[in-house]
Amino acid sequence: MVTATSERPVETIRNNDNHQKNNILKVNNLEIFYGEKRAVNGISMDIEKNSVTALIGPSGCGKSTFLRSINRMNDLIPGARAEGEIIYEDLNILSDQINVVALRKEIGMVFQKPNPFPKSIYENITHALKFAGIRKKSELDKIVEVSLQKAALWEEVKDRLHKSALSLSGGQQQRLCIARTIAMKPTVMLLDEPSSALDPISNAKVEDLIVELKKDYSIIIVTHNMQQASRISDKTAFFLSGDLIEYDLTEKIFTNPSVKKTEEYISGRFG
Ligand SMILES: Nc1ncnc2c1ncn2[C@@H]1O[C@H](COP(=O)(O)OP(=O)(O)OP(=O)(O)O)[C@@H](O)[C@H]1O
């Protein structure tokens, strides 16, 4: 549970009016700055539960900045700050009372380049669990198996769990990183171009996995690959120069967008 960390009452950062049953996140007038420069210009959108939401747009439009704000990864960048609200479970994620460590367990992130630790496959998954106080071997074994199964990797690695994660292929490493996130029992998974560094077969496996995972998680994915967005996402948000230009069902965005700029972008006329 993402709890308030200070003495101030939780009610001061709750916003019950904004809670909606089918949405996992509600973004209200979010602005993100790097120093004086504004990278995200007051965007508002709801993110649905158990769905895949794709963020698309040309390089530098603010997709990754927005994604990183959802689990407060921008806190790690000196000079970065956010205004507005991202409501999750009636709490504003941007509040200084949020327990960021707990938040990042519930809202996990997978990066473009697979980044397993230089440890065994097993330890890659158990490392954070042990840190969180889970020590019993039988419990750790179970979580490792379930996480690898959910990440569609178990069959490929079950006989070499104690071999180095770095001996896996790039595609397997990325599925291991997804398993590592799953082990923390997240509700939301943020994926920043998770398959752009992979070969086509590994890419297809990761795409199949994402579609499978939405049964259990709400997924937000940044992608430069229009085909990928149209294949796997339910809703698509098109960003341009820090603005959210259009946000709608993926089918609508790719067949009959409402805004001319969206149509120009998806048909490859710029970006
Ligand atoms: N750490 C940072 N410090 C300063 N400015 C940054 C930083 N990260 C991003 N920016 C700027 O913020 C704007 C949005 O960048 P962001 O990386 O979010 O875009 P993007 O749409 O994800 O791009 P790409 O598709 O190339 O990853 C850009 O103008 C970028 O130069």
The ligand as an ORCA input file, in Angstrom:
! r2SCAN-3c Opt
* xyz 0 1
  N      17.222     14.794    -17.939
  C      16.798     15.805    -18.716
  N      17.266     17.057    -18.513
  C      16.847     18.098    -19.270
  N      15.960     17.973    -20.282
  C      15.469     16.750    -20.532
  C      15.867     15.611    -19.775
  N      15.204     14.522    -20.263
  C      14.455     14.974    -21.279
  N      14.606     16.306    -21.447
  C      13.948     17.149    -22.449
  O      12.538     17.047    -22.275
  C      11.882     16.949    -23.529
  C      11.078     15.657    -23.580
  O      11.995     14.557    -23.566
  P      11.517     13.045    -23.480
  O      12.736     12.203    -23.321
  O      10.454     12.926    -22.473
  O      10.880     12.844    -24.910
  P      10.442     11.506    -25.639
  O       9.195     11.834    -26.364
  O      10.396     10.385    -24.676
  O      11.645     11.316    -26.655
  P      12.289      9.959    -27.251
  O      11.217      9.348    -28.060
  O      13.433     10.457    -28.067
  O      12.707      9.123    -26.082
  C      12.978     17.038    -24.595
  O      13.061     18.367    -25.038
  C      14.215     16.644    -23.856
  O      15.361     17.265    -24.399
*
